[in-house]
Amino acid sequence: MSEASRVYQHFREIFGGQPRSHTGRAGRVRTREASGSEPFSPGRDPKPLGDTIDSLSAQLGWSGPLSQHDVLASWAEIAGEETARHTEPIAIEGGVLQVRCESTAWATQLRMMRTQLVTEITTRFPGAGVDTIRFQGPDAPTWKKGPRSVPGRGPRDTYG
């Protein structure tokens, strides 16, 4: 028995663990019960906290949403710093990552890079469920509302 095991057994006996297996003062013999859990036996090593959290999130079904959040949080690493300054990932819905671009030129350029970006996302975050990316330009003013709108006709010259 190693010294560490002897120290463990000694502390266990002193602080309310198993009784010693020797003859006591009253002359009776105490026997030690086998608990089935011995120190330094296989399977007793502590497990990393990250592994425990990963298994818990898998049991609760959080792996997909957590992976999607990781995609949104690491957009600068996926697309590159320059691209990330001109774009903003909005959401992932139905396997489609929606990205708002600063201009229509950026949206057009990124549409040509779509396959490369989707491949990068599926490689780094396979549980995110991103199938495609939708790049949209900046919000344009709408002519559908206001005092001079005519349903179905669009913007018109009011003097016309």
Backbone as a printed PyTorch tensor [residue, N CA C, xyz], in Angstrom:
tensor([[[  0.8560,  -1.1690,   0.0000],
         [  0.0000,   0.0000,   0.0000],
         [  0.9040,   1.2340,   0.0000]],

        [[  0.6120,   2.2160,  -0.8460],
         [  1.4510,   3.4060,  -0.9430],
         [  1.2230,   4.3140,   0.2620]],

        [[  2.1280,   5.2450,   0.4330],
         [  2.0250,   6.1740,   1.5630],
         [  0.7730,   7.0340,   1.4530]],

        [[  0.4380,   7.4770,   0.2330],
         [ -0.7560,   8.2910,   0.0400],
         [ -2.0160,   7.5040,   0.4120]],

        [[ -2.0570,   6.2290,   0.0800],
         [ -3.2080,   5.4010,   0.4390],
         [ -3.3030,   5.2220,   1.9430]],

        [[ -2.1480,   5.0310,   2.5980],
         [ -2.1570,   4.8780,   4.0640],
         [ -2.6440,   6.1480,   4.7420]],

        [[ -2.1800,   7.3160,   4.2540],
         [ -2.6270,   8.5920,   4.8360],
         [ -4.1180,   8.7690,   4.6280]],

        [[ -4.5980,   8.4370,   3.4520],
         [ -6.0270,   8.5450,   3.1690],
         [ -6.8320,   7.6450,   4.1060]],

        [[ -6.4220,   6.4170,   4.2570],
         [ -7.1230,   5.4800,   5.1360],
         [ -7.0950,   5.9590,   6.5840]],

        [[ -5.9520,   6.4900,   7.0060],
         [ -5.8230,   6.9750,   8.3750],
         [ -6.7970,   8.1320,   8.6280]],

        [[ -6.8450,   9.1010,   7.7170],
         [ -7.7790,  10.2150,   7.8710],
         [ -9.2270,   9.7450,   7.8260]],

        [[ -9.4930,   8.7830,   6.9930],
         [-10.8550,   8.2620,   6.8960],
         [-11.2810,   7.5990,   8.2080]],

        [[-10.3690,   6.9060,   8.8430],
         [-10.6620,   6.2670,  10.1240],
         [-10.8490,   7.3070,  11.2260]],

        [[-10.0110,   8.3410,  11.2250],
         [-10.0780,   9.3610,  12.2700],
         [-11.3330,  10.2160,  12.1560]],

        [[-11.6590,  10.6510,  10.9530],
         [-12.7410,  11.6000,  10.7550],
         [-14.0490,  10.9520,  10.3420]],

        [[-14.3760,   9.8210,  10.9010],
         [-15.6920,   9.2400,  10.7050],
         [-15.8200,   8.2930,   9.5540]],

        [[-14.7400,   7.8020,   9.0490],
         [-14.8120,   6.8470,   7.9570],
         [-14.9870,   5.4520,   8.4920]],

        [[-14.3200,   4.5180,   7.8930],
         [-14.4070,   3.1140,   8.2980],
         [-13.6270,   2.8840,   9.5930]],

        [[-14.1280,   2.0210,  10.4750],
         [-13.3860,   1.7260,  11.7070],
         [-12.1480,   0.9020,  11.4040]],

        [[-11.1660,   0.9660,  12.3200],
         [ -9.9340,   0.2000,  12.1570],
         [-10.2060,  -1.2880,  12.3240]],

        [[ -9.4150,  -2.0840,  11.7060],
         [ -9.6000,  -3.5280,  11.7890],
         [ -8.5590,  -4.1490,  12.7160]],

        [[ -8.5510,  -3.7230,  13.9740],
         [ -7.6470,  -4.3160,  14.9510],
         [ -8.3930,  -4.4680,  16.2740]],

        [[ -7.7640,  -5.1630,  17.1920],
         [ -8.4020,  -5.4160,  18.4690],
         [ -8.4090,  -4.1430,  19.3000]],

        [[ -9.5700,  -3.7400,  19.7540],
         [ -9.7030,  -2.5310,  20.5630],
         [ -9.4370,  -2.8220,  22.0250]],

        [[ -9.6330,  -1.8410,  22.8860],
         [ -9.3860,  -1.9880,  24.3150],
         [-10.3550,  -2.9760,  24.9600]],

        [[-11.5580,  -3.0280,  24.4390],
         [-12.5530,  -3.9220,  25.0360],
         [-12.3340,  -5.3540,  24.6170]],

        [[-11.3970,  -5.6110,  23.7440],
         [-11.0850,  -6.9740,  23.3630],
         [-11.8900,  -7.4720,  22.1910]],

        [[-12.6750,  -6.6210,  21.5780],
         [-13.4300,  -7.0940,  20.4150],
         [-12.6790,  -6.7690,  19.1270]],

        [[-12.9570,  -7.5160,  18.1200],
         [-12.2930,  -7.3410,  16.8290],
         [-13.2490,  -6.5900,  15.9070]],

        [[-12.7650,  -5.4890,  15.3680],
         [-13.5790,  -4.7050,  14.4130],
         [-13.1890,  -5.1150,  13.0020]],

        [[-14.1740,  -5.2620,  12.1880],
         [-13.8960,  -5.6330,  10.7960],
         [-14.2320,  -4.4500,   9.9110]],

        [[-13.4450,  -4.3220,   8.9080],
         [-13.6300,  -3.2150,   7.9690],
         [-14.5500,  -3.6630,   6.8410]],

        [[-15.5670,  -2.8480,   6.5690],
         [-16.5040,  -3.1680,   5.4890],
         [-15.9620,  -2.6230,   4.1740]],

        [[-16.1530,  -3.3790,   3.1400],
         [-15.7150,  -2.9280,   1.8170],
         [-16.7650,  -1.9710,   1.2620]],

        [[-16.3210,  -0.7690,   0.9470],
         [-17.2650,   0.2380,   0.4610],
         [-17.4110,   0.2150,  -1.0530]],

        [[-16.4930,  -0.3970,  -1.7400],
         [-16.5700,  -0.4400,  -3.1960],
         [-15.9350,   0.7650,  -3.8580]],

        [[-15.5030,   1.7230,  -3.0610],
         [-14.8810,   2.9190,  -3.6020],
         [-13.5440,   3.1290,  -2.9070]],

        [[-12.5050,   2.7470,  -3.5460],
         [-11.1720,   2.8370,  -2.9760],
         [-10.4280,   4.0070,  -3.6120]],

        [[ -9.5760,   4.6680,  -2.8490],
         [ -8.8100,   5.7710,  -3.4340],
         [ -7.8130,   5.2530,  -4.4630]],

        [[ -7.5350,   6.0840,  -5.4290],
         [ -6.5560,   5.8070,  -6.4650],
         [ -6.9240,   4.6010,  -7.3220]],

        [[ -8.1770,   4.2220,  -7.3280],
         [ -8.6140,   3.1290,  -8.1880],
         [ -9.0560,   3.7050,  -9.5340]],

        [[ -9.1040,   2.8860, -10.5700],
         [ -9.5070,   3.3930, -11.8890],
         [-10.9220,   3.9660, -11.8500]],

        [[-11.1170,   5.0490, -12.5960],
         [-12.4260,   5.6880, -12.6800],
         [-12.6570,   6.7360, -11.6140]],

        [[-11.6940,   6.9490, -10.7270],
         [-11.8460,   7.9070,  -9.6490],
         [-11.1910,   9.2430,  -9.9640]],

        [[-10.5190,   9.3470, -11.0930],
         [ -9.8380,  10.5890, -11.4370],
         [-10.8570,  11.6810, -11.7160]],

        [[-10.5600,  12.9240, -11.3360],
         [-11.4900,  14.0230, -11.6250],
         [-11.5560,  14.2800, -13.1210]],

        [[-12.7040,  14.7300, -13.5600],
         [-12.9060,  15.0340, -14.9800],
         [-12.8630,  16.5450, -15.1720]],

        [[-12.3720,  17.0160, -16.3080],
         [-12.3380,  18.4580, -16.5540],
         [-13.7560,  19.0420, -16.5820]],

        [[-13.8850,  20.2710, -16.1260],
         [-15.1810,  20.9320, -16.0700],
         [-15.7510,  21.1400, -17.4740]],

        [[-14.8930,  21.4080, -18.4370],
         [-15.3580,  21.6080, -19.8070],
         [-16.0590,  20.3810, -20.3720]],

        [[-15.5350,  19.1890, -20.0690],
         [-16.1720,  17.9570, -20.5330],
         [-17.5500,  17.7810, -19.9060]],

        [[-17.6580,  18.1280, -18.6320],
         [-18.9400,  18.0170, -17.9420],
         [-19.9600,  18.9830, -18.5280]],

        [[-19.5430,  20.2030, -18.8030],
         [-20.4530,  21.1960, -19.3780],
         [-20.8650,  20.7920, -20.7940]],

        [[-19.9170,  20.2570, -21.5710],
         [-20.2490,  19.7890, -22.9240],
         [-21.2900,  18.6730, -22.8850]],

        [[-21.1300,  17.7220, -21.9770],
         [-22.0980,  16.6270, -21.9110],
         [-23.4520,  17.1230, -21.4110]],

        [[-23.4570,  18.0760, -20.4810],
         [-24.7120,  18.6420, -19.9930],
         [-25.4360,  19.4070, -21.0920]],

        [[-24.6970,  20.2150, -21.8560],
         [-25.3390,  20.9730, -22.9360],
         [-25.8560,  20.0450, -24.0330]],

        [[-25.1760,  18.9280, -24.2570],
         [-25.6630,  17.9550, -25.2470],
         [-26.9410,  17.2830, -24.7450]],

        [[-26.9990,  16.9570, -23.4500],
         [-28.2000,  16.3300, -22.8850],
         [-29.3960,  17.2620, -22.9460]],

        [[-29.1660,  18.5650, -22.7250],
         [-30.2650,  19.5230, -22.6950],
         [-30.6130,  20.0750, -24.0720]],

        [[-29.8460,  19.7000, -25.0950],
         [-30.1420,  20.1530, -26.4570],
         [-29.6780,  21.5750, -26.7280]],

        [[-28.6520,  22.0190, -26.0300],
         [-28.1530,  23.3830, -26.2060],
         [-27.0050,  23.4740, -27.1940]],

        [[-26.5350,  22.3740, -27.7210],
         [-25.3480,  22.3940, -28.5740],
         [-25.5520,  23.2320, -29.8320]],

        [[-26.6940,  23.0780, -30.4870],
         [-26.9680,  23.8470, -31.7090],
         [-27.0280,  25.3440, -31.4640]],

        [[-27.8610,  25.8140, -30.5070],
         [-27.9030,  27.2550, -30.2420],
         [-26.5710,  27.8310, -29.7670]],

        [[-25.8090,  27.0670, -28.9900],
         [-24.5020,  27.5620, -28.5540],
         [-23.5420,  27.6740, -29.7350]],

        [[-23.5940,  26.7240, -30.6590],
         [-22.7430,  26.7940, -31.8550],
         [-23.1420,  27.9730, -32.7380]],

        [[-24.4400,  28.2280, -32.8480],
         [-24.8960,  29.3780, -33.6310],
         [-24.4150,  30.6800, -33.0110]],

        [[-24.4550,  30.7680, -31.7010],
         [-23.9580,  31.9750, -31.0330],
         [-22.4580,  32.1320, -31.2600]],

        [[-21.7290,  31.0230, -31.2550],
         [-20.2910,  31.0810, -31.5260],
         [-20.0120,  31.6020, -32.9320]],

        [[-20.8450,  31.2200, -33.8930],
         [-20.6740,  31.7210, -35.2700],
         [-20.8560,  33.2330, -35.2880]],

        [[-21.9060,  33.7270, -34.6370],
         [-22.1590,  35.1640, -34.6270],
         [-21.0570,  35.9190, -33.8850]],

        [[-20.5670,  35.3400, -32.7910],
         [-19.5430,  36.0090, -31.9890],
         [-18.1810,  36.0290, -32.6780]],

        [[-17.8890,  35.0370, -33.4860],
         [-16.5700,  34.9760, -34.1270],
         [-16.6440,  35.3020, -35.6210]],

        [[-17.5570,  36.1370, -36.0140],
         [-17.7000,  36.5310, -37.4140],
         [-16.4170,  37.1830, -37.9360]],

        [[-15.7370,  37.9820, -37.1080],
         [-14.5070,  38.6420, -37.5490],
         [-13.4200,  37.6260, -37.8890]],

        [[-13.3540,  36.5260, -37.1740],
         [-12.3610,  35.4990, -37.4720],
         [-12.7310,  34.7110, -38.7240]],

        [[-14.0270,  34.5150, -38.9410],
         [-14.4810,  33.7380, -40.0970],
         [-14.3080,  34.5360, -41.3830]],

        [[-14.8150,  35.7690, -41.3880],
         [-14.8270,  36.5700, -42.6110],
         [-13.5750,  37.4140, -42.7910]],

        [[-12.8530,  37.6820, -41.7240],
         [-11.6820,  38.5600, -41.7930],
         [-12.0090,  39.9160, -41.1800]],

        [[-10.9900,  40.5750, -40.6860],
         [-11.1760,  41.8480, -39.9760],
         [-11.7590,  42.9330, -40.8850]],

        [[-11.2420,  43.0610, -42.0850],
         [-11.7060,  44.1070, -43.0020],
         [-13.1750,  43.8970, -43.3670]],

        [[-13.5370,  42.6860, -43.6710],
         [-14.9240,  42.3780, -44.0200],
         [-15.8380,  42.5900, -42.8230]],

        [[-15.3770,  42.2240, -41.6510],
         [-16.2020,  42.3640, -40.4490],
         [-16.4750,  43.8250, -40.1090]],

        [[-15.5760,  44.7240, -40.4920],
         [-15.8170,  46.1540, -40.2380],
         [-16.9650,  46.6980, -41.0820]],

        [[-17.2410,  46.0530, -42.2090],
         [-18.2770,  46.5430, -43.1230],
         [-19.5350,  45.6830, -43.1240]],

        [[-19.5550,  44.6460, -42.2880],
         [-20.7140,  43.7530, -42.2330],
         [-21.0860,  43.4610, -40.7830]],

        [[-22.2940,  42.9590, -40.6060],
         [-22.7570,  42.5860, -39.2710],
         [-23.6690,  41.3710, -39.3830]],

        [[-23.3130,  40.2640, -38.7290],
         [-24.2130,  39.1050, -38.7420],
         [-25.4210,  39.4070, -37.8570]],

        [[-26.6150,  39.1300, -38.3700],
         [-27.8370,  39.4790, -37.6420],
         [-28.3880,  38.2770, -36.8940]],

        [[-28.6490,  37.2020, -37.6080],
         [-29.2680,  36.0300, -36.9750],
         [-29.0830,  34.8110, -37.8610]],

        [[-29.3860,  33.6470, -37.2680],
         [-29.4130,  32.3910, -38.0120],
         [-30.8040,  31.8090, -37.8350]],

        [[-31.5300,  31.7210, -38.9410],
         [-32.8960,  31.1890, -38.9090],
         [-33.0660,  30.1890, -40.0290]],

        [[-33.4830,  28.9930, -39.6860],
         [-33.7380,  27.9690, -40.6960],
         [-32.5150,  27.5820, -41.5070]],

        [[-31.3330,  27.6270, -40.9020],
         [-30.1130,  27.2690, -41.6130],
         [-29.5420,  28.3760, -42.4660]],

        [[-30.1140,  29.5890, -42.3780],
         [-29.6540,  30.7230, -43.1790],
         [-29.0560,  31.7800, -42.2530]],

        [[-27.7830,  32.0760, -42.4530],
         [-27.1270,  33.1480, -41.7180],
         [-27.4040,  34.4510, -42.4470]],

        [[-28.0030,  35.4050, -41.7550],
         [-28.3200,  36.6980, -42.3620],
         [-27.2590,  37.7110, -41.9670]],

        [[-26.6730,  38.3500, -42.9750],
         [-25.6030,  39.3120, -42.7500],
         [-25.9920,  40.6270, -43.4170]],

        [[-25.9760,  41.7120, -42.6230],
         [-26.2610,  43.0520, -43.1620],
         [-24.9380,  43.6940, -43.5670]],

        [[-24.8960,  44.2260, -44.7770],
         [-23.6780,  44.8270, -45.3070],
         [-23.8010,  46.3460, -45.3170]],

        [[-22.6610,  47.0100, -45.2980],
         [-22.6220,  48.4680, -45.2650],
         [-23.0930,  49.0800, -46.5840]],

        [[-22.8410,  48.3780, -47.6750],
         [-23.2420,  48.8900, -48.9890],
         [-23.6110,  47.7170, -49.8890]],

        [[-24.2500,  48.0380, -50.9990],
         [-24.6000,  46.9770, -51.9410],
         [-23.3520,  46.3920, -52.6030]],

        [[-22.2940,  47.1920, -52.7010],
         [-21.0360,  46.6800, -53.2650],
         [-20.4550,  45.5830, -52.3580]],

        [[-20.4820,  45.7930, -51.0480],
         [-20.0120,  44.7600, -50.1260],
         [-20.8910,  43.5240, -50.2010]],

        [[-22.1890,  43.7200, -50.3020],
         [-23.1050,  42.5740, -50.3940],
         [-22.8360,  41.7680, -51.6630]],

        [[-22.5990,  42.4480, -52.7730],
         [-22.3260,  41.7710, -54.0340],
         [-21.0070,  41.0040, -53.9650]],

        [[-19.9840,  41.6310, -53.4050],
         [-18.6850,  40.9700, -53.2850],
         [-18.7680,  39.7290, -52.3940]],

        [[-19.5070,  39.8320, -51.2950],
         [-19.6210,  38.7030, -50.3860],
         [-20.4880,  37.5870, -50.9610]],

        [[-21.4140,  37.9050, -51.8250],
         [-22.1970,  36.8520, -52.4940],
         [-21.2830,  35.9610, -53.3240]],

        [[-20.2310,  36.5510, -53.8910],
         [-19.2820,  35.7610, -54.6710],
         [-18.3950,  34.8940, -53.7660]],

        [[-18.2720,  35.2650, -52.4930],
         [-17.4520,  34.5100, -51.5450],
         [-18.2930,  33.5810, -50.6740]],

        [[-19.5700,  33.4590, -50.9690],
         [-20.4970,  32.7040, -50.1280],
         [-20.0380,  31.2620, -49.8820]],

        [[-19.6420,  30.5580, -50.9250],
         [-19.2400,  29.1510, -50.7860],
         [-18.0500,  29.0050, -49.8460]],

        [[-17.0810,  29.8800, -49.9920],
         [-15.8940,  29.8340, -49.1330],
         [-16.2830,  30.0830, -47.6760]],

        [[-17.1620,  31.0570, -47.4200],
         [-17.5660,  31.3750, -46.0500],
         [-18.3960,  30.2510, -45.4270]],

        [[-19.3000,  29.6640, -46.2110],
         [-20.1130,  28.5520, -45.6890],
         [-19.2200,  27.3530, -45.3650]],

        [[-18.2380,  27.0780, -46.2120],
         [-17.3010,  25.9790, -45.9470],
         [-16.5310,  26.2240, -44.6640]],

        [[-16.0840,  27.4530, -44.4550],
         [-15.3520,  27.7990, -43.2360],
         [-16.2370,  27.6200, -41.9970]],

        [[-17.4880,  28.0330, -42.0840],
         [-18.4060,  27.9110, -40.9490],
         [-18.7020,  26.4500, -40.6460]],

        [[-18.9870,  25.6510, -41.6650],
         [-19.3090,  24.2410, -41.4190],
         [-18.0950,  23.4540, -40.9310]],

        [[-16.8990,  23.8870, -41.2950],
         [-15.6940,  23.2230, -40.8010],
         [-15.4570,  23.5440, -39.3310]],

        [[-15.5570,  24.8240, -38.9800],
         [-15.2630,  25.2440, -37.6040],
         [-16.4200,  25.0140, -36.6410]],

        [[-17.6550,  25.1260, -37.1250],
         [-18.8360,  24.9990, -36.2680],
         [-19.8420,  24.0320, -36.8950]],

        [[-19.5700,  22.7360, -36.8590],
         [-20.4630,  21.7860, -37.5360],
         [-21.8460,  21.6950, -36.9030]],

        [[-21.9780,  22.0210, -35.6260],
         [-23.2710,  21.9190, -34.9650],
         [-24.1550,  23.1340, -35.1420]],

        [[-23.6660,  24.1720, -35.8300],
         [-24.4390,  25.4050, -35.9780],
         [-25.5970,  25.2530, -36.9630]],

        [[-25.4770,  24.3710, -37.9110],
         [-26.5580,  24.1430, -38.8670],
         [-26.7000,  25.2350, -39.9100]],

        [[-25.6060,  25.8980, -40.2630],
         [-25.6480,  26.9540, -41.2820],
         [-25.4800,  26.2960, -42.6480]],

        [[-26.5180,  26.4470, -43.5100],
         [-26.4820,  25.8730, -44.8520],
         [-26.1080,  26.8920, -45.9130]],

        [[-26.5220,  28.1340, -45.7110],
         [-26.2430,  29.1920, -46.6730],
         [-26.1970,  30.5340, -45.9430]],

        [[-25.7650,  31.5510, -46.6720],
         [-25.6770,  32.8950, -46.1040],
         [-26.4580,  33.8450, -47.0040]],

        [[-27.2350,  34.7270, -46.4020],
         [-27.9840,  35.7410, -47.1460],
         [-27.3800,  37.0980, -46.8300]],

        [[-26.8080,  37.7370, -47.8390],
         [-26.2130,  39.0560, -47.6670],
         [-27.2170,  40.0990, -48.1310]],

        [[-27.5010,  41.0580, -47.2820],
         [-28.4290,  42.1210, -47.6540],
         [-27.7320,  43.4640, -47.5230]],

        [[-28.0780,  44.3470, -48.4210],
         [-27.4940,  45.6790, -48.4200],
         [-28.0930,  46.5340, -47.3180]],

        [[-27.7100,  47.8030, -47.2920],
         [-28.2520,  48.6890, -46.2650],
         [-29.7440,  48.9170, -46.4770]],

        [[-30.4070,  49.3030, -45.4180],
         [-31.8430,  49.5860, -45.5280],
         [-32.0570,  50.8270, -46.3720]],

        [[-32.8760,  50.6990, -47.3880],
         [-33.2130,  51.8210, -48.2680],
         [-34.5210,  52.4440, -47.7720]],

        [[-34.7220,  53.7210, -48.0620],
         [-35.9930,  54.3260, -47.6490],
         [-37.1500,  53.6990, -48.4100]],

        [[-38.2470,  53.5700, -47.7600],
         [-39.4130,  52.9940, -48.4010],
         [-40.3740,  54.0930, -48.8360]],

        [[-41.0240,  53.8680, -49.9540],
         [-41.9940,  54.8320, -50.4700],
         [-43.4040,  54.3270, -50.2240]],

        [[-43.5540,  53.2820, -49.4650],
         [-44.8570,  52.6760, -49.2460],
         [-45.7020,  53.4380, -48.2420]],

        [[-45.0890,  54.2780, -47.4040],
         [-45.8440,  54.9840, -46.3790],
         [-45.5960,  56.4740, -46.4980]],

        [[-46.5030,  57.2420, -46.0070],
         [-46.3350,  58.6850, -46.0010],
         [-47.5200,  59.3740, -46.6580]],

        [[-47.5250,  60.7050, -46.6030],
         [-48.6890,  61.4570, -47.1200],
         [-48.8170,  61.4270, -48.6410]],

        [[-47.7510,  61.1490, -49.3710],
         [-47.8170,  61.1900, -50.8290],
         [-47.6870,  59.8210, -51.4650]],

        [[-48.0770,  58.7900, -50.7610],
         [-47.9570,  57.4580, -51.3310],
         [-49.2700,  57.0610, -51.9830]],

        [[-49.1230,  56.3450, -53.0690],
         [-50.2700,  55.8090, -53.7670],
         [-50.0550,  54.3020, -53.8400]],

        [[-51.0100,  53.5250, -53.3460],
         [-50.8010,  52.0710, -53.3250],
         [-50.5210,  51.5140, -54.7170]],

        [[-49.3940,  50.7940, -54.8360],
         [-49.0710,  50.0810, -56.0610],
         [-48.4210,  50.9200, -57.1300]],

        [[-48.2200,  52.2080, -56.9530],
         [-47.6650,  53.0250, -58.0220],
         [-46.2270,  53.4470, -57.7810]],

        [[-45.7270,  53.3480, -56.5500],
         [-44.3570,  53.7380, -56.2790],
         [-44.2050,  55.2530, -56.2100]],

        [[-42.9640,  55.7480, -56.1910],
         [-42.7480,  57.2030, -56.1060],
         [-43.1140,  57.8670, -57.4300]],

        [[-43.8540,  58.9500, -57.3390],
         [-44.2950,  59.7020, -58.5320],
         [-44.0280,  61.1730, -58.3490]],

        [[-43.9410,  61.8400, -59.4410],
         [-43.8360,  63.2850, -59.4050],
         [-45.2090,  63.8480, -59.0720]],

        [[-45.2810,  64.6870, -58.0330],
         [-46.5890,  65.1830, -57.6040],
         [-47.1260,  66.2840, -58.5140]],

        [[-46.3030,  66.8040, -59.4210],
         [-46.7610,  67.8780, -60.3010],
         [-47.1660,  67.3790, -61.6740]],

        [[-47.1240,  66.0780, -61.8480],
         [-47.2240,  65.4810, -63.0760],
         [-48.2670,  65.3730, -63.9860]]])
